[in-house]
Amino acid sequence: MLKELQKYLKDKPKLLFFGTKQTIKQVKLDKIKEVFLAKDCYEEIKERIENYAKFSKMQVKNLEQNKDELALICKKSFPISIISVLKE
């Protein structure tokens, strides 16, 4: 799953959203194709995202990396618990 995320970062970075608020906003508008969750994402947020996925075609993928590792991979200066991918 990490390779898939890295491919988006390299080839289609404009399709990515970082963070819970942005992801939930876009999920409600049915614009999200898939969501990547850090392994240490808060359980409440994880459950909320998985609940939204039940009612849409959105895929939820749990990564083995934690928030800080995702920040390094994405070259961001803040921890990242959720990365969402917009539908094309």
C-alpha positions, -999 to +999 in steps of 0.1 A: +000+000+000+029+023+006+041+019-029+006+029-041+008+061-020+043+069-032+030+066-068+003+092-061+029+115-045+051+112-076+026+111-104-006+128-092+002+150-061-027+174-069-052+146-062-041+143-025-055+159+006-038+157+040-058+158+072-090+148+088-111+180+082-103+181+045-109+144+040-143+144+058-154+175+039-145+158+006-160+125+016-194+142+023-192+156-012-185+120-025-152+132-041-128+107-025-116+075-041-095+061-013-081+070+021-047+060+036-046+059+074-015+060+096-012+030+120-014+054+149-044+073+136-069+081+164-094+052+167-124+076+167-113+091+133-106+057+119-140+044+128-156+076+114-138+072+080-146+034+079-183+042+086-183+067+056-167+040+035-196+017+041-219+041+023-197+050-006-173+033-030-143+048-011-115+024-001-098+026+032-063+014+035-044+010+068-007+017+065+021+002+086+037+037+089+029+061+118+021+098+115+057+109+117+069+084+091+041+096+067+052+132+072+088+122+061+075+102+031+052+131+020+079+157+028+057+176+052+068+193+084+037+181+104+024+146+114+000+131+089-027+106+100-049+107+070-042+111+033-071+110+009-072+107-029-097+125-050-116+108-077-103+118-112 
